Structures are given as structure tokens and as C-alpha cells.
Amino acid sequence: MPKFDPELVFTMRTALEEAMTKVPSDLVTISTKAFLAECILKATAQGHTNYADLVTAATDHIQTIASMFS
């Protein structure tokens, strides 16, 4: 498992919190947050460390989450 420096971890957490603000209120759950965190972890492991890229990595999957509940 890759190790991330504290600054990058802070960026990842902040990106997750930003992404969660874009999730429709009826889909805001611990499971949704975990799913989006996983998206951010995967993006980071692939070398994406920019805040905007990490937010996008998560928000691009909001529609996937919505389709799972419809």
C-alpha cells in the first residue's frame, strides 16, 4: 500500500469534503463518503495529487452512486 505524506493526506481529505458537498442530500451517507474516498485513493495512487483532480475523481462518480439507489 502506498504511503502518502501528511500534506497530500490533507489535500485528499479536503477534496473528499468538497466532493461530499456536491452529493445530493438524499445520498449523503457513510457508504457514499467511503466510496468517494476510495475514488480519491485510487486517483492518488495513479499519480493524481492536484486538489482539483482529486475532487473531480470523486465527483465524476456521483452519478454512479445515484444510479445505484434509483
Secondary structure, DSSP 4 states (H G I P E B T S, - for coil): -----HHHHHHHHHHHHHHHTTS-GGG-SHHHHHHHHHHHHHHHHTT---HHHHHHHHHTTHHHHHHHT-
